[in-house]
Amino acid sequence: MLSWAAASPALAHDDAYLDTVKAPHGGQLRMAGPVHLELVLSKTPPEAQDKPAAVYVTDHAGNKQSTAGASGTITILYGKTKVSAPLTPDGDNKLSAQAVYAATPDLKAIVSVTLAGQVAQQARFTPFASKDNAHSDHAEHH
């Protein structure tokens, strides 16, 4: 019983669970070590062009974590295209970037964030995948 109790907090923050949580800025939430990252990408226009990307950083309780002195990168993959852009501090718990991307269901993003004085944390996102199919590629692993 103790092993189940010790494991349950980690299970509460898996991607499937986080996809059911309404993110504060309308993005997609992912756990990255001791923090949650919320990725917000522009849905419009859907075709590829230079658009903003924002990452909001909170602790597991939803409290804002300072991005002062933080750095990071976002790598966006869609179709056969791969683009990367630096993330820079842009407010109390926000990192921002500009990147050329298309808002397609197959878009995947890898975000790496290093908060001041901490080790880098990474998370993978599928922000435009349909909720029904977001984890269908993992079905055989469960």
C-alpha positions in Angstrom: 0.0 0.0 0.0 2.8 2.4 0.7 4.3 2.0 -2.8 0.9 2.9 -4.3 0.6 6.0 -2.1 4.1 7.1 -3.0 3.5 6.6 -6.7 0.1 8.3 -6.9 1.4 11.9 -7.0 3.5 11.1 -10.0 0.6 9.5 -11.8 -1.6 12.5 -11.1 0.7 14.6 -13.4 1.1 12.4 -16.5 0.3 13.8 -19.9 -3.1 12.2 -20.1 -4.1 13.8 -16.8 -2.6 17.2 -17.7 -4.6 17.2 -21.0 -7.8 17.2 -18.9 -6.7 20.3 -16.9 -7.7 23.7 -18.2 -4.5 25.6 -18.6 -4.5 29.2 -17.4 -3.6 30.7 -20.8 -5.4 28.2 -23.0 -2.3 26.2 -23.9 -1.1 22.6 -23.2 0.4 21.7 -19.9 3.3 19.3 -19.4 5.3 18.3 -16.3 9.0 19.0 -16.5 10.8 17.9 -13.4 9.8 20.2 -10.5 7.7 22.5 -12.7 4.7 22.6 -15.1 5.2 24.2 -18.5 2.3 25.6 -20.4 2.9 26.0 -24.1 0.8 28.5 -26.0 1.1 28.6 -29.8 -0.9 30.6 -32.2 -3.7 28.7 -34.0 -4.3 31.4 -36.6 -3.5 31.6 -39.4 -3.1 27.9 -39.8 -0.5 28.2 -42.6 3.2 28.5 -41.8 4.4 32.0 -40.9 6.3 33.8 -38.2 4.2 33.5 -35.0 4.6 33.9 -31.3 5.3 31.0 -28.9 4.9 31.4 -25.1 5.9 29.1 -22.3 4.5 29.8 -18.8 6.2 28.2 -15.8 4.4 27.2 -12.6 5.1 24.8 -9.8 2.9 21.7 -9.4 0.4 23.7 -7.3 0.0 26.3 -10.1 2.1 29.0 -8.4 4.1 31.2 -10.8 7.8 30.5 -11.0 10.1 33.3 -11.9 11.7 33.3 -15.3 14.1 36.1 -14.5 17.5 34.9 -15.7 16.0 31.8 -17.4 16.8 30.6 -20.8 15.4 28.0 -23.1 14.7 26.7 -26.6 11.6 25.5 -28.5 12.0 23.1 -31.3 8.9 22.7 -33.5 8.3 19.8 -35.9 5.5 19.6 -38.4 5.3 17.7 -41.6 9.0 17.5 -42.7 9.8 20.9 -41.2 11.9 21.5 -38.1 12.5 24.9 -36.6 14.1 26.0 -33.4 14.0 29.4 -31.6 15.4 30.7 -28.3 13.1 31.3 -25.5 13.7 34.5 -23.5 12.2 35.9 -20.3 9.1 38.0 -20.9 7.3 38.7 -17.6 7.1 37.1 -14.2 6.7 33.5 -15.3 6.7 33.7 -19.1 9.3 32.9 -21.8 8.7 34.0 -25.3 9.9 33.2 -28.8 9.1 33.9 -32.5 9.2 31.0 -34.9 7.8 30.0 -38.3 5.3 27.2 -37.9 2.0 25.9 -39.2 -0.9 25.1 -36.8 -1.3 21.5 -37.9 -2.6 18.5 -36.0 0.7 16.7 -36.4 2.8 19.6 -34.9 5.1 18.5 -32.1 7.1 20.8 -29.9 10.0 20.1 -27.6 10.6 22.8 -25.0 13.8 23.0 -22.9 13.9 25.5 -20.0 16.7 26.3 -17.6 15.5 28.5 -14.7 18.2 30.5 -12.9 20.4 28.3 -10.8 18.6 25.1 -11.9 19.2 22.3 -14.3 17.5 22.2 -17.7 14.0 20.6 -17.8 12.4 19.4 -21.0 8.9 18.6 -22.1 7.2 17.4 -25.3 3.9 18.9 -26.6 1.3 18.1 -29.2 -0.8 21.3 -28.8 -3.0 20.9 -31.9 -3.6 17.1 -31.8 -7.2 16.2 -31.2 -7.9 15.3 -27.6 -9.2 11.9 -28.8 -6.0 11.1 -30.7 -3.4 12.9 -28.6 -2.1 9.7 -27.1 -3.2 7.1 -29.7 0.4 6.6 -30.7 1.1 5.4 -27.2 -1.8 3.0 -26.9 0.3 -0.1 -27.5 2.7 0.9 -24.7 0.0 0.9 -22.0 
